C-alpha cells in the first residue's frame, strides 16, 4: 500500500502496547467511533495514557505482519467526550512511580 496524504483520526486511547520512555516512541490501540476494531497508532507520545481522547494527523501504512497502522505526525489531546472515555482517563495512573518501602 502506498503512503497516503495526511489524514486525520479522532478516538480514545484504549491501551498502550509499547512505550519507550527514552524517546517517547509509542504503539497504542485507539477506539475510533464508527469502527468495529481498534486502530493501531504509532508515534512519539511523551505521556500517553488509556482514556485520553486524541485528534491525530498522519498517514496510513500497511505492515506485512500487523496490518493497517496509522503513523502519527502530529496530535492534540482533547477532552474526553464520552462516559467511557472519562472513566478510562480517571482509571489510568498519573505517572509511573517506584514502589514505596513497607512502613515499619
Order of alpha helices (4+ residues) and beta strands (2+ residues): beta-beta-beta-beta-beta-alpha
